[in-house]
Structures are given as structure tokens and as C-alpha cells.
Amino acid sequence: MGNLDCIETNDSVPDTSGMMAAMGRAARKCAHELSLASPETKNLALRSAAAVIRVRRADILAANARDMVTAKASGATGAFLDRLALDAPRIEAMASGLAAIAALPDPVGRLLARYERPNGLVIERVATPLGVIGVIYESRPAVTADAGALCLKAGNAVILRGGSESLRSSGCIHGCLVAGLRVAGISPDAIAFVPVPDREVVGEMLSGLGGNLDVIVPRGGKSLVARVQAEARVPVFAHLEGIVHVFVDRDADLNKAEAIVYNAKMRRTGICGAAETLLVDRACAATHLAPLVEMLLDVGCAVRGDAATLAADPRLTPASETDWATEYLDAIISVRVVEGLDQAIAHIETFGSHHTDCIVTENQAAAERFLKEVDSAIVMHNASTQFADGGEFGFGAEIGIATGRMHARGPVGLEQLTSFKYRVRGNGQIRP
């Protein structure tokens, strides 16, 4: 396995449409094979791929270094480069993630419900794979491993289209996944990777590849997700933005609030679970606002505040109306003083994106009301919003965060990558 070359990528392919159509047909054929694959076979592929990633770490780092050079030359932002960059710990986390997914219970064939009708019919609802999943992503090469592994474990074939900026890194990681498939005797077409940067392939995938794609998952910036949601002819699991709030309630413990706000904003500023707006209850603003704002400023975070916030520190700049609806993905946060829980919930409903929102409070009744009334995919009490992640939820990894209300919501892990069917067992019953 150590001698396996990384998958080569091409600058262009003349017949993009033909290539994608063939990829769709091959994936559809594999989907049936995977729906019948044993848990042991799928887990062998995942554990083998994890081993190859560890063996090929130097090759992955070399491919990523080339991607980083290209991205820097194109003027990529610091947040973008952070999402693109790989190092030894991130590669180990990738390999460990594959092993963790292999260790999870197999989601296919789970008995979801069983009941007997008065006429003697026995009806069972059982989990089944979705079929063929298309994943369109931009700068994060680790999505290659996460998405490929989750789709495989859930019995789905997958077509991965990484961003041009991460094409070398993602292609090398894909080669490791293919090596794992071969060890387990699974067709390499089960995890397909588009090896070209041509933008036309995105349009081909959005069209459904001749009916061969069952669902699309976009992972990337607002423009990509908006395009997918507008043009896709198949169902989409996605979130458009992560406008994430932390509300510091009047009964918040200040030390706890400082730790949570710092981590929620500054641990990694470029991820969708990073806090973008801090709301502070006027009832505790005299004691909590200045320490929170000063803490953020002192660690290099730019703070944009409303009129009530600006007096807390001369380093603040005024917030505009657009700031409340902005996903910065950077060391910038907007801060607003609100008149208690009612106004906090109203602000989140008005400006939020239904992704992740948190209340910091020692008042259990206030916490329960926030958790009940805030209509977001993930609502939190006294915990950093950066826990909005499938791995942290015990899913092994995630293929994305969904903020819609159909089928999948929140981190999309194994369970969300399955559908179900009904099995009906009778003994000669006929309907009158």
C-alpha cells in the first residue's frame, strides 16, 4: 500500500459531459453492490484506507504544499488558507476519523419500527441507503475522507467534486480511499473523484447525471451553496450561512461566559460553527459587557458594536445593520445589548441562519425556553458553538450541516445518509 501513487489530476478533459455521465452510471451500478455489502467488508475498506493515509502522510503533505503555494499566489485570505492547510495532526485526525466511522454501528438494515395490524399484517420500517450522493466542496481537502467514508459506511456510492484550490490534496487523499476499497474487494467506482477543475462538472452534477444522483451536499462558501440550492434538480442537504449567536443572559456566570465566547469565536474563526454575533442582556451589561469585549479585543478580534456597546471600550467600531446578518469567517464579531431573553430570541429569528445558537446562563428556566423557542438546527446551553460538528456529536464525522427541515437537520452523519423502506409480511390477506 505504501507504493500507491496519488490519483493524478488533469487540467482539463475535452469531453466533460461524457466523463461525468460515465461516472454517474458507474456509481449507480456500485450503489446496488454497496447496499448489499456486509458491515465487515465496508469496515475493512475504511480501516485499510486509514492505514494508507498514515503511510502516505508525506505525499499528502507535499500535495497540500503545492496547493497552498497556488492559493497564496492567487491572494487567498487567511481564513481560506486555514481551511485548505493540512499538517501532521490534521492528517492523523483524518485517519482516526475513518477508524472511528468503521467502529460505529452499521446504519443499514436497522429496524426502525415494527407493528402488527388488526388484519394480521406485520409492518416493519427498516433503514436503507440513499443511493448515489454527490458532494461538491471547496477548500477543505479533509472533506474527501469524511464524505467518502460516511457515504461508504451508509451503503451509498459517492461522487466527490473538490475545489480547484485543493485538487492535488483531495486527489491524493482519494487515492488512499481507493486503496482501501481495493483491499476490501469493493469497486473503486464506489468513491469517485472528479479529477478536473472544470466548472462545467458542477452543472452536470446539479442536473442529476441522467437521474443517477439521488442527493447533493454542497460544502463551501455562500455563492456555491446558493447556486446549488437554486439550480439542483435533486434534493440538497445544505446550509447557506452559519450566522451563529451566543446570548449572555442576565444570570450568566462571567467566567463561564468568557471561556465560551472566546472558544466559540476564536478557536477556529473560519468554520461554520464559529460565533459571529454576541448578544448581552442589558440586565448584566454593567458587569459582563466590558470584560467580554476587552477579552476579544485583547486576543486580536475586531469588535463591531451597537450604540450601547461602543462605550465599553474605545477600540470598538460601530456596527452597521448589515453586520447582524454577516458571516465573517474571520476574527471579527458583532456585539449587541438586548432587552432580555425575548429580544435575544427575536434578534436570532430576524438575523440568524438557523444553524447554531447558544445561551449562557445559570437560569434553567431561561435555558429551557431558549432551547425550545430558538428554531435552529442546533441549540446549545453553556457550551461553545464550535461543538457543532458531527465528530463531536459522536457521528465519527459529518458530511455537512443541514439547516433545512426535511429529512436531515444539523450534522449530517450516518443516520442522515439513510432513508427507509417498509417490509410488509402477510399470510394471504387480501383487501376487501
N, C-alpha and C positions, 0 to 999 in steps of 0.2 A: 504493500500500500504506500510505502514511503517514496516509491519511484513514480507515482502517478503525477502526470503533468496537470497543471491547472487548465481549465477549459479555456481555449483561445477565443477571443472576441474579434469581430471584424468591424471595420469602419462603415461598411455598407454591404447590403445584399441587394442585387438587382431586382429580384422577384420577392419583395417583402410580403405581398399578399399571399403568394403561393407558399412561402415558408410558414406563415402563421396559420394558414388553413391546414397544412400538413401537421403542424404542431397540435392544433385543436383535435384533429381526427385521432392522432396517436394518443393524446391524453384521454379522450373519450373511451378508447379501447382499454387503456390502463385502468380507468375508473372501475370497470366491472371486475377486473382482476383484483384490485385493491379492496373492493367491497367484500371479497371472499377471503382475503389474506388473513392468516392467523395472527393473533397478538404476538406470538413468539417470532414470527417472520418479520413483522414490522419493527419490533423492538431490536432484533438483531441488526437490521439496517441502521437504526438510529445509533445504537452503541458503536457500531463499526464506523459510522460517519464521525462520531465524536472522537474516536481514536485517530482517524485520518487527519482531522483538524489539528489535533495536538502534534502529530508528526509533521504536518505541513505548515506549522506556525510561521517559520521563516519565509516561506513562499508567499503566504497570505500577507505578512508584513511588508514584503518587498512590493507586492502588487498594490497594496494600500499606499505605500510611499509614493509610487508613481501617480496614483490618483490624487494624492494630496498636493503634489507639485503642480499638476494641471489645474486643480481647483484654486490654489493660491495665485497662480498666474492669471486666472480669469477674474480675480478680485473677490472671491468668495468671502462672506462675513465670518467673524469668529464663531458665531453660533453654528453656521453651516459646517465649518471645519471641524467643530467638536462632534457633530453628528456623523461626519464622514470618517473621522480618525479611528484607527484601531491600534491597540497596544497589546502587550502580552496578557495583562489581566482581562481585557475585554475578549480576547480570543479564548482564554480559559473559561470565561463566563459563558461564551457561546457553546463550547464543548460540554460544559457542565449542564447547560440548558437542555441539550439534546439527550443527555443521560437522564436528566430529571423527567423529561417527557416520556422517555422509554419506561420509567418506573411508575408512571401513573396508570390507573386502571384503564383498560381499553373502553372507549365510549361506544363502540359499535355493538349492536345487539343487546344493549341494556333494556331490561323490561321496565318501561315507564309507568304502565298501568295494566291492571288485569281485572276484569269483572265478568259476571255472568248475567245474561238477560233472562227474563221470566220464561222465554221460549226455549231455554237451554243453550243458546249460542254463547260461546266463550270468546270474549273480545280482548285482545292484547294490543297495547301500543308499544312498539319497540323502536329503538334508535337506529337510524340508518345514515350512511354518508350523504353529503350533499351532492357529490358527483365530481365535477371539474371546477376548480376555483382559479380565478385569475387574480394575481396580486401585482399591483402597479405601485412602485415605490421610488423614492428619490435618493437621498444621500446616505441612508443608513445601510451599510453592507450587511450588518448583523441580521437584518430582516430576512435575508436569503436563508439563513439557517433556521430562524424561528418559524417563518412561514412554511418552509419546506417540511420541517419536522412535524409541525402541528397538523398540516394537511395530510401527511402520510399516516400519522397515528390515528387520525379520524377516518381513515379509509378513502381519502379523496386524492385524485390526481390534481396537480397544480401547475400553472404556467406562471413563471416569475419574470417580471419585466422591471429590472432595476434601472436607476437613473444613469445617464451617460457619465456623470461625475464619479460614480462608484463602480463602473462597469468592470474594471480589472479586478477589484477586490471581490465584488459579488461573484464574478465568473470563477475565481479561484475557490471561493467557499462552495459554490455549486459543484465544482469538480469533486470536492470531498464528499458531498452528499451522494453524488452518483457512485462514487466508490463504495459507499455503504450499501446502496441499493444492489449493486452487483454482488457483494458478499452474501446478501440475503436472497439472491436469485430473483429480484424484482426488476422489471424493465426500467431502464434509465428514463424512459418517457414519463414515468410516474411523477418525477420532479423535473419539469422542463424549464429552461432558462433562455430568454431571448438574448442572443449574443451580439446584437447590433444596437447602436444608439438612435436609429431612425425613429423620428416621432410618429411616422405613419403606423407603426405597430400598435401604438396606443389606440388609435382609431379602429384598427382591426379588432382589438380586444373588446373595445366598447360595443362593437357591433355584435359580439357574441360568438365570433368564429364559426358562423354557419350553424348556430344552435348548439355548439359543443361546450360553451361556457355556461355554468349554472349560476355563478355569483361572482362579483368583482369586489375586491378590497383595495382601496387606494390608501397609500401611506405616504404623505408628503405635505407640501405647502397648500395654502388656500386655493391657489389657482388650479393646481392639479385636481384637488378634491372637487372643486366646483365644476370643473369640466366633466369629470367622471359622473357626478350626480346629474348633470344636465344632459349628457349625451348617451349614457349607458342604456342599452336595450335589455339588460338583465339586472336582477336585483343587486343592490350595493350595500355593503356594510361599511360605514364610514362616519367620521366626524369632520365637520368643516373647520372648526376652530376649537382651541382649548382656552377659552376666556374663563380662567379659574379664579375663584374668590376665596379669601379667608376672612371670616367675620369674627372680630374680637368682641364678645358680648360683655355687658356690664359686670358679669360675675366671673370673668376670666382670671385665671392665675397669671400674673405678669411674667414670671419666669417661664412658665409653660408656653405662654403666647410668644415670647421672644424666640424660644427654641423652634417652635412650629413654624413661625413666619420666616425665620432665617432659612430653615431647611426647605420649606415649600417654595421659596423664591430662588435661593442661591445654590442649592446643591447641584442642580444642573438647570441652567436657565433656558436651554433650547429644547426642552421636552414638553409634550402637550400637557403634562400634569403639573407644570410649574405655575405657581401663583402669579397672576397678572394684576389683580386688584386686592387691596387691603381695605376692609371696612371696619371702622372702630365706632363702637357705641358711644354716643355723647356722654352717657352717664359715667363712663370710666375714662374719657378722653384726658381729663386733667392729670391722671396718674399713669395712663398706659400709652397715650399717643406719642409723646416726645421720646420716651425710651425706645419704642418700636421704630420710629422714623430715624433716630440717631443711629441705632444699631444697623439699619440698612445702609444709610449713607456712609457709615464708617467702614463697611466692607466693600464699598465701591458700587453700590446700587444707586442709580439715579431715581429720585422720588419726585413724582408729579402729584400735587395735592390740590384739593378744593380750598375754598376761602378759609374754612375753619381749620384746615391742616397747615396752611402756609405759615402760621405764627409759631409752629412747633420748632422750626429750625430755619435759619436764613439761607441754607443751601438748597431748599426746595424750589421747584419751578411750578408755575400754575398749570393745573390740568385743564385741558380743553374737553368739550363734550365728546369728542371722538376717542379720547383716552379710555373712557369707560368701556368702550367696545373694541379695544385693541388687544390683540395677542402679540406681545412684544417679542417673545422667544429670545430675550436678552436681559441684561442686568438693569432693567427698568421696571418700576411698579407705580401704579396709580393708587392714591390713598384718599378715602372719603370718610368724613364723620357722618354717621347716620343716627336718626332718632329711634334707636332701639331695634328690636327683632323685626317688627313689622316693616320698617323701611329697608332693612337689610334684605329681607326676602323679596320685597318689591324691586329693589335695585338689581338683584340677581336675575329675577324674572325678566326685567327690562333689557339688561345688557349682557346677560350670560349666554353661553352656548350649550347649556345642558350637558356639560362634560363632567366636571368635578367641582364641588364646593364644600367648604368646611366651616364649622363653627367651633370656636374655642370658648369654653365656658365650664364652670363647675355647677351650673344650674341644670339639673337633669331634665326638668320640665321644658326649659328653653331648648335644650339639645334635642329632645324628642320631637318637639314641634318643628324645629329646623329640618330634621331628618325626614319628617312626614311631609312637609309642605314644599320643600325645595325640589323642583321637578328636574333633577339632573340624573344622568346615568349612574353617578357615584356621589353619594353624600357622606360626609365624614364628621366625626366629633372628636376633638382633641387629638388629631393625628395629621401629619404632613400630607398635603395633597400629592406629593411625589410617590406615595404608595399606590397611586392609580396606575397599576401595572399588572399584567397577567401573572408574571412571575411572583410578585408579592402577594397576589391573591391565591397562590397555590396551584395555578394552572400550568406551571412549568415554564410557560412563555405565553405570548399573545401574538395574534396576527394583526391586531389593531384595537382601537377603542371605537365602539359604535354608540352614537347618541340618538339614533332613531328609536322608534317604539315598536318595531316589528321584529320578531324572532330573536335577534341578538341585541343586547344593550350592555354597555360597559366593556370591560376587556373581553375580546373575542378569543376564547380558548377552545379546548377540545369539544366541550359540550355544545358550544355555539356553532361548531363546524359540522354538526349533525342535524338531520331532520328526523322524521319518524314515519312509520307506516303502521297500519292496523292489520293484525292477523286475526281472522275470524274462524273459529273451529265449530263445526256443527256435526249433526248426526242425522242428516236427512231432512232438516227443517225446510219448509217452503213458506213463502209469504202469502197470506190469504188476500 
